[in-house]
């Protein structure tokens, strides 16, 4: 297991009270080989649409969450923001022009020295029914709740968990994004001259 105790601060603020986001951060950063860390959740606004509709807007939502979480938590050395959204893609397949919505997600980590690290990816196609509801102005979380006759799917397996029958869950995706955002902080300690 990689020991990142030299890197991970003792107090981290997560810009959300969503248990999926908090647990993703805990799973990645709160390892037995690391120093004791405290992960605090704080409810913050992303200052983007409730349903971000582009990669740029989704990324900015993660950055805003991380920045505000750090600002609002004086004891924290890092702020972490996670944001999910959707974006349009266009492509040509078998001679036909296609347009679909895909889900996107981003993680941002900020520190007191002004560094910002980003991790994004894990994009996947959304079914036509869900895409139509999103294009009509819906938000993915409530749409999934409606279709599944459930409540707070986004605080559990998420759309990805439902669509993949839990091959991947929302937490799995967010864990990967936290790891991707950590790349910059790891590299800053190993190759600072590159930054």
N, C-alpha and C positions, 0 to 999 in steps of 0.2 A: 504494500500500500504506500502511495506517495505521501510523504510527510510534508505538509505545507504549514507547519506550526510557525515557521519563521515569517510567514506572509500574512496569515489570517489574523485580523485584530480581535481583541477580546469582546468588543461590543459591535454588533451589526444591526442596522435598522432596515427593515423590509417595508416598502411602501405599499402595504396591503394588509388586510385582515383575513384574506382568503386563505383557508388552511392548505390548499393545494400549493400556493406560492410559498407560503412559510415552510411547509414540509419539504419542498424541493430544495430550498436554501439550507435547511437543517441537514437533509440527507447528504448533500455535497460537502458542507463545511464543518459540521459538528461530528467529526470522526474521533474515535477513541485515541488515536495517536496525536491528535492536535491538543493544543492548550485548551483549557476550559473557556468556552465562548458563550456569550449571551446573545440571543437573537430576539430582537424586539420588533413587534409588528405595530405599525401605525397606519391608521386610515388616512389616505391622502387622495386628492383628486389628480387624475392624470393630465388634466387640462387639454385633453383631446376629446373627440366624440366618444360617446358611450360605446359605439361600435366603430373603431377606427377602420377606415376604408382604403388604406394604402400602406405600403411598406414604410414610407416616410412618417406617416402619422402614427403608426404603431410604434416605431422606433422612438419617436419623440415622446410618446406616452410613457415608455419605459424610462427614458432619461428624466422626464419630469418627476416620475414617482421616486426614482433614486435620489434626485437632488432635494426634493421636499422632505423625504424621509430623513436624510442626513441633517438637513437644516433644522427640522423639528425635534431631533433627538440629540441634544448636546453631548451625551455620554458616548455616542456611537462614533466610530472612526470610518465606517463604510456605510453607504446607503445603497440598497439594492432595489431596483424596480423591474418588474416583469409585466409585459403587456401583450395581449393577443389581439389580432385584428384580421381583416380580410383584404385581398387585393384582386384586381382583374388581371387575367393573363389572356393573351391572344397567341394563337399558333395555327399552323397549317398541318393537318393530318389527312393523309390519303386524298390530297387534292382539295380538301374542304377547309375553309377558314373557321376556326373555332374560337369561342370566348367563354371563359369560365371564371368562377371565383375560387380562390384558394385561401386557406387559412395561413396566416403568418404569425410569428411571435418573436419577441426580442427581450433580452436582458441587458440592463445597464447597471454598472457598479461605479460609484463615485467615492472619492476619499477626500480628506481634509486638505490634501496638497493640490487639489484641483485636477486630479487625474480622472479620466472617464474611460471605462472599458466597456465594449459592446460585444454581445454574442447574439447571433440571429440565425434563423433557418427553420428547419423542420416544417417545410411547407407541404400541404397536401390538398388535393382536390375536394371540393364540397359537392354533395349530390345536388342535382338540378332543383329539387323541391326546396332545399335549404337555401340555395342561391337565389331562387325567385323571391323567397320571403325576405332575404337580406336586401335584395335590390329594391324591394317595396318599402324599405326603411326599417326593417326589423333588426334586432340584435341577436347574435348567435346564442347566447345563454338562454334567454327566454324562448327562443325558437326551439331549442333542444328540449327545454322543460315542457313546452306545449306538445311537441311530437311524441315525447316519451311519457306524457302524463306524470311528470316527476317534478321535483323542486330542487333548484340549485345544482344542476348537473355540472356547471362550471366549477363548483366547489368539490366535485368528486372526480369522476373519470373524464369529464369534458367531452366535447364532440369527438375528438380523436379516439377516446376510449370506447364510445358507443359505436362509431363507424368501424373500428378495428376489432371489436369484441375483446377489448382490453389487451390486444397485442401490444399496444402503446397506450398510455394514459396521459392526461394533461400534465400530471406530475413528472412522468418520464421525460416529456418534452422540455419542461422547465428545468429539470436537473441538467439536461444536456446544454441548455442555453447558459446556465450559471457557469458550467465548466468552460464553455467557449469564451465567456466574458473574462474568466480568470486568466486566460492565456496572456492578456496584456500585462496583468499584474505580476504573473510569474516571469514573463520576459523582461519586465522592468527591473527585476532583481538580478536576473542572469545576464542580460544584454542591455543595460541602460543606455549605452551609446547609440543603440539602434533607434531609440525613441527621441 
